[in-house]
Amino acid sequence: MCNHHKKHWFRAYPDLHELEKKIDRRHFLTKTAMGMGGLALASLFSNDGLMAKGMETMLGSGLPGLPHHAPKAKRIIYLFQSGGPSQLDLFDYKPGLSDRHGQDLPESIRGGQRLTGMSANQSIFPVAQSSFKFQQYGKSRTWVSELMPHMAEVVDELCFIKSMITEQINHDPAITFMQTGHQLPGRPSMGAWLSYGLGSENQNLPGFVVLVSKDAVRDQPLYARLWGNGFLPSQHQGVQFRSGKDPVLFLSNPENYDGHDRKEMLDYLKDLNGIQYDTYGDPEINARIAQYEMAFRMQTSVPEVSDMSDEPDWVFDLYGESSRDPGTYAANCLLARKLIEKDVKFVQLYHQGWDQHGNLPNGIKNQCAKTDQASAALIKDLKQRGLLEDTLVVWGGEFGRTVYSQGTLTADNYGRDHHPRCFTMWMAGAGVKPGFTYGETDDFGYNVTKDPVHVHDFHASLMHLFGVDHEKLIFKHQGRRYRLTDVAGNVVNGLFT
């Protein structure tokens, strides 16, 4: 802060002046978050302005030395299907189940594996074949359920992982694990990690944006901590965009306020926070300054990017009629495309409603009707705009579903319990193999038999596509060094071109 502004604040607020005078050199160095080592580092960086730039806004550039290698992905759209989609009814075709339908799942297959409390008391575990027909599509001859006719049109762009594994068997820890790399709350989300490491290429929009479908079944709750920053600086948390008049809460000016002096107010607020930083050296103060400045710029940029009036009819036809209704899954897919066109690095869509313990045939049919066309349209739209080459698209949930029916199996109805031992995800674009299937499961779709991919491996591979070595992107917190993949994870090179 310049001396002129300091004098102004000290005259207006003499207590601040007294506070500054009470802090001697030893106390200042003790309280400063960076300490002596940080001051030395600042002197090394002072010539090229890296430290100064970081102290002023902490926006834009990422960490020095990143990316670690040439990235194939510049941005990502993650279509998270909350609740656990049934891989056996969508992508993991098991024709042999028709001969075993209604029979008890052999103990040799189940192998004493962990069960949820919802099916642990079952005396038998009747095998349930899928109610839906499968066909092979594309040059890749990929099996896809009749529930996904639009997805079937783009299978040659998709890389299926049929051997995903997680240890978490209940929704909350499983979703938290998939989003943060740990089953307990408090860790940074993957979007926050990428924002922290790589920064943002758009100074007027957040680097990490979250969209939640309003047309989804609210079977399992979603929490803001799933896209939180954890112990990373707070400007790296995901910013949720909502449907309606105000896409971002508390961004618009209050009623009857024209905002003409908003910039002046922010400048004074920045000065006041600057005094705090000079006094305490808390890096989070700079994060607060950065967030205020970003919010000011977002007052113009958010309404602009949320405005769909310039989209032609053929685009709405591509994504489906519901894409005209802001907040639906289809509209969010379209908005995601607009956001990555503005160089937003990470766009996360959440769509609930896949938790079908009973009446699965009707439930999953409704889910696919809401999501299939828009998911496929996103792939088509990105490709025709030349964006799929460096945009990674991911589709998947937190775990899969069991081959056996939970409860009574009837001729036209069944349900499936949670199943962490194998589930299916797909990726597209940005250096992943198109028209490719990685991993295999057994004849029951119950165990992985080839090329298992753990959640940590998935995270390591995702980071690799962005040019990040997952073992080197580390943040020290409370004496321990943390990373997204914790102490595990291997890059799955078989997924890449």
N, C-alpha and C positions, 0 to 999 in steps of 0.2 A: 504494500500500500504506500502511496506517495505521502510525503511529509505534510502536504497541504490538507489531505483528507484526514490524516491522523490528528492534526491540530484541531480540525473541525469537530471530530468525534470526542476528543478529550475535553474540549470546551463544553460540548453539549452533555457529555456523560463523564463527569470528573471521577466517578468510581472506577471507570475503566483505566484511567490514567494511574490512579492509586494502585490498582491491581498490577499493572505492568511494572510499576516502580518496585513493588514488593518482591518481584521475581529476580533473584540474583543469577549470575552466570551458571553456578553449579546446579541450582534448582531448575533452571531452564533446560540444561542439557539432560538432566535426569528425567524431566517430564516430556521432553521431545520424543515423539514416537520413533524417529529415525536414529537418534543418538549420534555419537561421534562418527560411527561408520557411515551413517546417512549423510552427515555434513561433508565428509570426505568425498563420498560418491557424487554429491551435488556439485562439488568443485570440479570433479572430472568431467561432468556433463555440461557445465555451465557454458562452455564455448559454443556448442552446437544447439543449445537451447532446449535439450530434451527434458531436463528437470524443470526448467521454468515453464515449459508448455504443460507438463504434467501437473504442476502445482496450480496453474491458472484454471484449467478446465478439466483435465484428465479425460478428454474426449479425443476421438480420432485415432491416433496411432496406437498400436498395441505395445506389447513388451519388446524391449530390445532383443534382437536375435530371432524373432519369430516372423514368418514361419520358419521351421527348422529345415524344411525341404520344399521343393516346388509343389504348390497345392494343385489339386485337380478340381476342388470345389471352392467356390467363392461365397456361396450362400446355401441355405438349407430350408426346406419346408417339411416339417415333421407332422404327419397326419396320425395323431395318436388316438387309437380306438380303445377307449377306456371300458374295462369290464371283462376283457378276455374273449376275443372272437374265436369261434369254433373252427379250428383249422381243418377238421374232418368234414365240415359241411361247406367249406369254401375252396381250399387249395390242395389239401393233402389227401388225394384220392386213394381209397382203400377198397377195391372191388371185392376182395375176399371176405369182407365183413357180411356180405349178403348170406353166405353159407353159415355164418356163426351168429346171426341175428337172434337175440333172445337167450343165447347160451351164456353161462357164467364165464367171466373173464378168467383164464387160467392163472393160478397162483404163481406159476413160473414167470408169467409176463408182469404181473403186478409186483411181485418180488418183495412184498412187505413194505412198499414205499409209503411215504407219508400221505395221509388222507386228511381232508378237512373235517371239521366236526359235523358237517352236513351229510356226509356219507360214511363216516367212520362206523356207524352202528348198523350199516346194511349187512344182511346175512349173505346176499348174493350180489353180484355185480354184472347185470345183464348187458351184453354187448348190443350197441345200437348202431345199426348201419345208417348212413345218411338218407334222409327222405328226398334228396335232390340229385338230379342227374348231372353227370360230368361229361365233358367233351374235351378233346385236344384242339388247341388253337395255335395259329401262327406257324412260322417256319420252325419255331422251337418245339412245336407239338406239346405245349404245356397244358396240363389238365386244369380246368377251371370249372367250378360249379355253375349251374344254370342261374344261380342267384346273382352272378356277376357278369352279365352280358357285355357291358361296356368295358369292364376290365379285361375281358377276353380279347377285345380289339387291340389292346396295347401290350399284350404279353411279351412281344418281341423287344420291348423297351425295358422290361422289368427283370430284376435279379432277385429270385426267390431264395430265402434262407428258410429251409424246412427243419432245421435242427437247432433252433434256439432253445436255450436252457436257462432257468433261473432257480434259485433256492427258495424263493418266497412263494407261499401258497395262498396267502390272503391278500385282498385287494390293496389295502393301504400300504403295507410294506413293499408289495410287489411294484406298485406304481411309483412309490418313492424311490425304490431301487433302480427302476428303469430310467427315471428322470435325473437322479443325482448320483448313482453309483453306490448308494448305501441305503439299507432298509429303514434306518432311523432318521427322523427329521433333523434338519440343521445344516446339511451339506449343501454346497452350491449346485444348482442345476447345470445340465450340460450347456444350455444356452448362455448362462452366466460365465462358465469357464471359457467358452469361445469368445465372448465379448471381452473378458478380461485379458485373454492372451493376444487376440488379433485386433481388437479395437473395432471401430465402425468407419465405414466409408461415406456415411451420410450424417452431416452435422445437424440436420433438422428433424430427424426421426430417431427413435431409439434403435439400437443395434439388435434388440431382442424383443419381439412383439408376440403376444399371446392372444389367440382367438378361441372362444368357447361356443359351441353350437347351442343355439336357443331352442332348436327343434329336436333335441335329443331326450331320451328317457333318462330321468335323473335317478338311476338305480344305485349308483355309487357316487359319493361326494368328491368334489375336487377342491383342493386347497391352494391358496396363493403360494405357499411354501414350495409347491412343485416346480414353480418357475422362479423361485427366490434366489437371492445372491449368497445366502448362507453367511460365511465369514469373509467373503470377498467384498470390496467396496460397493456401496449400495447402488451406484449408478449402473451396475451390471445386471440388476434384476430384470426380469421380464416385465414389460408394460402391457397390461391387458386392454385391448380395444373392444368396446361393446357396441351393440347395435343401438340405434336411436339417435336422439338429438346430440348427445355428448358422448362421442366414442371413448374419450378418456376422462375419467372422473376428475373434477376440480380443475380442469384445464381452461374452461370458458370463463370469461369475466363475469362477476356477479351482476345480478339484475340492476339496471340503471347506472352501470359504470361503463364508460366508453373506453377506458384503458389508455387514454392519451399519455398518462404519466407513469405507465407500468414500467417502462424501461428505466426511468429515473429512479423509481422505487427499488428495482432490482440492483441498480448500480450502488445505491446506498446499502442495501442488504449485503451485497458482495463485500463492501468495505467493512461492514460490521463483522461479517464472518472472517474477513481477513485479519482483523484485530484478534479474534479468537484463535485463529491459526498461529499468528505470531506469538501468542501467549502460551498456547498449549501444544502446538505442533501435531494435532490430531489429524491424520489424513482424511478421516471421514468428514471433516469440515469442508475440505476441498470437494469431496463427492457431493455434499449438499449444494455448494455453489454451482457445480456442473449441472445438477438436476434442476435448479431454478432457471438457469440459462437455457437448458434444453426445453423446459416447459414453455418458456416465452416463445421460442422458435416454433414449437409444436402448435401454438395457437393458429398459425397459418398453414403449416404443413399437414397436420392431421385432417382438417376438413377437406383439403385438396386431394389427398390420397384416398379418402373415404368416399369421395364423390363418384358415383357410378354413372352419372348422366352422359359421360362421353363414350361409354361403351356401346358399340353397335349391337343390333338385335341378334346377329349371328353368334356373338359371344355368349349372350344369355341363353340362346338355343343350345349352344354347345354344353354349357354347364347344367342346364335344366331350368325349368320354370321357377323353381324355388330360389334360384340365384338372384332373382329380382327382389327378394325379401331379405333385407339386411339382417345378419345374425344367424341365418340358417347355415348348415354345413356347406351347401353349394355356394352361397354368397361369400362365406369365409374362404373357400378355395379360390374364388375369383379375387377377393381382396388380398389374399396371400401372393398371388401373381403380381398384383399392382405394387405391393410392398417390396418384393424383391427387385422389381424394376427400378425402385428408388434406392437400391443397394442396402436394404435392411438385411443383415447377415443371417438372422435366425428367426423364422416364423413358425410358431408352434400352434397347431390346431388340436383342440381336445373335443372328441365326440363321445359322449357317454351312451350307455344302453346295451352293451354287449354281454351283460351278465345273465345268461339264460339257464337258470337251474331247472326251470320247467317251461313247458310250452315253447320249446326252442324253435320248432318249425315256423310258427307264426312270428315270433319275436325276431329271429334273424332275417326273415324275409322283409320285415318292415325296416330293419336297420340297413339292409343292402339297398332297398328302394331309395333311402335318403342319401346314401353315400357313394354308390357305385358309379353313377354317371359323372358326378362332379370330380371324383378321384381320377377317373380316366381322362376327363376333359382337361384337368390340370396338366397331365403328361402331354396331351396333344397340343395344348396351348403353348406350353413352354418350348416344345420342340419346334413348332412353326415360327416362333419368335427368336429362335437361336439361343434360348436361355437354358435349355436342358443340358447343354455341353458342360456348363460349370455351375449348375444348380442341382444339389442333391435332394431327392424326394424320398421320404421314408414313410412306410405304412406299417402299423402293427400295434399290438396291445401289450399288456404286462405279463400275460401267460396264456396258455391254451385251455382246451377243454378235454375232459376224459372221453375215452371210447365207450365206457359203460354209461348206462342211464342212471341218473340220480333218482332214486325212488322207483315207482312202478313204470314199467315200459309197456305202452299200449301200441296198437296197430298204427295209429296216426299221431302219436304224441310221445315225446321224450324230453329229458333235460340232461345237461351235462355239467359236471362239477369242475372246479378249478383244476388245472393240470400244469404244473411247472416243468415237468420232465421233457416236454417237447412242444414247440409251437412254431407258427410260421409268420415271418415278416417279409416285406419286399422293399427293395431300394431301386432307384432309377436315376440315370444321369450321372454327370460329374465323375466319370472314370470307373463306374461299376460295370460289370459284364452284362450287356443286354441279352434278353432271351436266354437266361441261364438259371439253373437251379443248383443250389449248393446244399449238401447234406441230405441224409435219408433217415427215415424212421422205419420201425418194424411193421409187420403186416397188420398190426392192430393200431398203428399210429400212437403207440404208448411210450416207446423208448427210442432214443436216438441210436442208430446203428452205424452211422458214418458221419464224420466231420462235425462234431458238436461245436456250437458257437455259444459261449457263455455271454451273459450281459456285459461283463467286463471286456470280453473280446470284441463285442459289437461297438462299445464306446471307443476302444483303442483304434478300431478300424475307421470309425467315423472321424476321429481326430486326425488320423493319418491322411485321409482325403483332403483335409484342410491344411495339410502341411505341418501338422503338429505331432511331435513325438510325445505320446501320452505319459511317458516316464519322466519327461523333462518339464512339463507344464505343472509347476508345483507352487503351493502357497503355504507359508509357515504360519501356523495359528496355535497359540497356547503351547508353544514348545515342540509341536509336531509338524512335520511336513506332509501336506495333503495333496492328493490329485484326484481327478475324476474316477480313475480306475483303481483307487485305493492302493493295494499292494499286489494286484494281479493284472490279468489282461494281456492278450497277444493279438497283434494285427493279423487279420485273416486275409492274406495276400491272394488267396484263391478267388476272392470276390471282385478283384480289380482287373481291368483290361491291361 
